[in-house]
């Protein structure tokens, strides 16, 4: 949308995204994840297998992933976009595949929080 320093235009623009957000919450499936260590490490862990079986991001039926970094910060994006970002980050070596979770039985992608936003 072209920039226009006009209250009415700004209001319509804001309302468009408010509506989009409310639709996401009411009409779409959202899987919510959290990581107690994210704020300390600066990393996120996106699981894709558990005990050598496909799980997590590759098995979800959700349309969106909401990833809580802390009590007041949440990154939300479509599962499709998240998978695309993960593939891109792995290709440019800005992410690694590691074991994690309880007993290190999960495998997932580890990357910096900022990479999810800007990578």
Beta strands, then each sheet from edge to edge (+ up, - down):
strand 1: 30-34
strand 2: 43-50
strand 3: 53-54
strand 4: 64-70
strand 5: 73-78
strand 6: 95-100
strand 7: 106-112
sheet 1: 1+ 4+ 5-
sheet 2: 3+ 2- 7+ 6-
end
